[in-house]
Amino acid sequence: MSQWLRLLKNAGIWQGSFTQFSPDGILVKDTPTELTLEGLNEDKTIRLTVKRLDGSQPPHINEFTALNRNIFLFEDGHFAKGSQQFSPFAIFGAEYGFFKDDRRLRMVQLFDKSSDLEQVTLIREFRSNGNGVERSPLSIEQLEGEWQGEALTLYPDWRNSEPYSTHLTIKKEYDRVIQTLKTPELNLTSEGKIEGNKITFTQGNQAMRLLLLPDGASSLTPLKIENRQRFLVECGWLIEPNLRLRLIRQYDDQGAWINVTLVQERKL
């Protein structure tokens, strides 16, 4: 299925909100929104209309007949897009979108010109006249346990990997969390400190911040992107108590975007 048809899976009228959080997970601002994605000219053109229902800005309308290389979509309509290249002294960002029946969850992570995490915007969307419901805010108790997953990686030249298995174990001990991730090529254990709805992992060269957010969402990013170091950014969505989706964008030590991975994992 083409990238174009995968995007058209997201067609519809979506009512929701843009909710901004600080790097510490504090709610800064909430703006009600309505997004319309529609195919025109026998689906040869796509029109995207975004309205901020508080009247703070005029509607944003974008029509296009091809997709740029910043967005990569998976077969179910999930997508990730963002900067192709990280460079110091430039704004850097990533956006994610998950699609499931009458629900969408999107997220934007932004870093400022000093490469510090500036804000995370959570976008919860419900199909107009649909049956979508909001999930509870994500908690460490929901994540604790063993997760068996299947991952698929897409590369900038449109290649994709064969599906491969993942195994994630998350264990809480007092105010700490220990997680171990195993894939065919990786065996990684990390430990983080829990403070409210944020968990900070400090091993290795970069401090990583996991924010537990409303609607079962999570954001994982460096607190600061260090020049000439590999890094990743991730968005997760717990769509059922035992089913979680994660989208991960990876960058190499030259700051170039190298791949995006979708993980679908079930709690054992």
C-alpha positions in Angstrom: 0.0 0.0 0.0 1.4 3.4 -1.0 2.3 6.1 1.5 -0.5 8.2 0.0 -3.2 5.6 0.7 -1.9 5.1 4.2 -2.3 8.9 4.9 -5.9 8.7 3.5 -6.7 6.2 6.2 -6.7 9.2 8.5 -9.4 11.0 6.5 -12.3 12.5 8.4 -13.3 15.3 10.7 -11.4 15.1 14.0 -12.3 17.1 17.1 -9.8 17.4 19.9 -7.3 19.6 21.5 -3.6 20.8 21.5 -2.3 20.4 25.0 1.2 21.9 25.7 3.4 20.5 28.5 6.6 21.8 29.9 9.7 19.6 29.9 8.8 18.8 33.5 5.3 17.5 32.4 3.4 20.5 33.7 0.3 21.5 31.7 0.9 24.9 30.1 -2.0 25.5 27.7 -5.0 23.6 26.3 -6.6 24.7 23.0 -9.7 23.0 21.5 -9.3 22.1 17.8 -11.0 20.6 14.8 -9.0 19.0 12.0 -10.4 17.9 8.7 -8.4 15.6 6.3 -10.1 15.0 3.0 -9.3 13.6 -0.4 -10.2 15.8 -3.5 -10.0 15.2 -7.3 -10.6 11.4 -6.8 -8.2 11.4 -4.0 -5.3 12.8 -6.1 -5.2 15.9 -3.8 -5.4 15.9 0.0 -6.7 19.0 1.8 -5.8 19.5 5.5 -7.7 22.1 7.5 -6.9 22.9 11.1 -9.1 25.2 13.2 -8.3 26.4 16.7 -11.7 26.7 18.2 -10.7 29.5 20.7 -10.4 31.9 17.7 -6.7 32.6 18.5 -5.7 32.0 14.9 -7.4 31.8 11.5 -7.9 28.3 10.1 -4.7 26.7 8.6 -5.4 25.1 5.2 -2.9 23.1 3.2 -3.5 21.3 -0.1 -0.9 18.9 -1.6 -0.6 16.3 -4.3 2.5 14.5 -3.1 4.1 13.8 0.3 7.5 15.2 1.2 10.3 13.0 2.6 9.7 14.2 6.1 6.7 12.0 6.7 6.8 8.2 6.8 3.6 6.1 7.3 3.0 2.6 8.4 0.3 0.3 6.9 -2.3 1.0 9.7 -2.1 4.7 9.1 0.4 5.5 12.0 3.1 8.0 11.0 6.1 9.9 12.1 7.7 13.0 10.7 10.3 15.5 11.7 13.7 17.1 11.1 15.9 15.1 8.6 19.0 16.6 10.2 19.8 17.8 13.7 22.2 20.7 13.9 23.2 22.9 16.9 21.7 26.4 17.0 18.6 25.3 15.0 15.1 24.4 16.1 14.6 20.6 16.1 11.3 18.7 16.2 9.4 15.5 15.7 5.7 14.7 15.2 3.9 11.4 15.6 0.4 10.1 14.8 -1.4 7.0 15.9 -4.7 6.0 14.3 -7.2 3.5 15.8 -10.9 3.3 14.7 -12.5 6.6 15.8 -9.4 7.9 17.7 -6.2 9.5 16.8 -3.4 10.5 19.1 -0.6 12.9 17.8 2.3 14.4 19.5 4.9 17.1 18.7 8.2 17.4 20.6 10.2 20.6 20.1 13.7 21.6 21.0 15.0 25.2 21.1 18.1 26.6 19.4 20.1 25.6 22.4 19.1 22.0 21.8 17.1 21.8 25.0 13.7 20.2 25.2 11.3 23.2 25.0 7.8 21.7 25.0 5.7 18.6 24.2 2.3 19.1 22.6 -0.2 16.2 23.0 -3.0 16.2 20.5 -6.0 14.0 21.4 -8.5 13.6 18.5 -11.9 12.0 18.3 -13.8 11.3 15.0 -16.8 13.6 14.7 -20.0 11.5 15.5 -17.8 8.5 16.3 -17.5 6.3 19.4 -14.0 7.2 20.4 -13.3 7.5 24.1 -10.3 8.9 26.0 -7.9 6.6 27.9 -6.9 7.3 31.5 -3.6 9.2 32.1 -0.6 6.9 31.8 0.9 5.6 35.1 4.0 3.6 35.9 1.7 0.8 37.3 0.1 0.4 33.8 3.6 0.0 32.3 5.1 -2.3 34.9 5.5 -5.9 33.8 6.7 -7.8 30.7 5.9 -6.7 27.1 6.4 -8.9 24.1 6.4 -7.0 20.8 6.9 -7.0 17.1 8.8 -4.1 15.4 9.1 -2.9 11.9 11.7 -0.3 10.8 11.4 2.1 7.8 14.5 3.7 6.3 14.9 7.1 4.4 15.2 5.2 1.1 11.8 3.7 1.7 13.2 0.2 2.5 11.7 -1.6 5.4 13.1 -4.3 7.6 11.6 -7.7 8.2 9.4 -7.7 11.3 11.5 -8.6 14.4 10.7 -9.3 18.0 11.2 -7.1 21.1 11.0 -7.8 24.8 10.6 -5.0 27.3 10.6 -5.5 31.1 9.6 -2.6 33.4 10.0 -2.9 37.1 9.3 -0.3 39.8 11.3 -0.2 43.0 10.3 2.6 45.4 11.0 5.8 43.5 13.1 4.1 40.8 12.2 2.3 37.6 14.4 -0.3 35.9 13.7 -1.3 32.3 15.4 -3.9 30.1 14.9 -3.9 26.4 15.9 -6.9 24.2 15.8 -7.1 20.4 17.8 -9.4 18.1 20.6 -6.7 18.1 20.2 -5.0 21.4 20.3 -5.8 25.2 19.9 -2.6 27.1 19.1 -2.0 30.8 18.4 1.5 32.2 17.3 3.0 35.5 15.3 6.1 36.0 14.0 8.3 38.9 10.3 8.8 39.2 9.0 12.3 40.2 5.3 12.7 39.7 4.5 12.1 36.0 8.1 12.3 34.8 10.9 9.7 34.9 14.5 10.8 34.3 17.0 8.2 33.0 20.6 9.4 33.6 22.9 6.5 32.6 25.0 6.9 29.6 25.9 10.2 28.0 22.5 11.8 27.8 19.7 12.4 30.3 16.5 11.0 28.9 13.0 12.2 30.1 9.9 10.1 29.9 6.7 12.0 30.5 3.5 10.1 31.4 0.6 12.0 29.9 -3.2 12.0 29.6 -4.9 9.5 27.3 -2.3 6.7 27.8 0.4 8.8 26.0 4.1 8.9 26.7 6.9 11.1 25.4 10.6 10.0 25.6 13.3 12.5 24.6 16.8 13.6 25.6 16.5 16.6 27.9 19.2 18.1 25.8 20.5 16.8 22.4 24.2 16.6 22.6 26.1 17.4 19.4 27.9 14.4 17.7 26.0 11.8 19.7 23.5 9.3 18.6 20.0 9.8 20.0 16.4 8.8 19.7 13.0 10.4 20.3 9.8 8.3 21.0 6.1 8.6 21.4 4.0 5.8 23.0 0.2 5.2 23.2 -1.4 2.6 25.5 -4.6 1.8 23.5 -5.7 -1.1 25.7 -4.5 -2.2 29.2 -2.4 -4.9 27.6 -1.6 -3.3 24.1 0.8 -0.4 23.5 2.1 1.2 20.4 5.5 3.1 20.2 7.0 5.1 17.4 10.8 5.7 17.6 12.9 8.1 15.4 16.7 7.4 15.5 19.6 9.8 14.6 23.2 9.0 14.1 26.3 10.8 15.6 26.3 13.2 12.7 22.7 14.3 13.5 21.3 12.6 10.4 17.9 10.8 10.7 18.5 7.1 10.0 15.2 5.3 10.6 11.7 5.2 12.2 10.4 2.1 14.0 6.9 1.1 15.0 6.6 -1.3 17.9 3.4 -3.1 18.8 3.7 -4.8 22.1 1.4 -6.8 24.4 1.7 -7.3 28.1 2.4 -10.9 29.1 
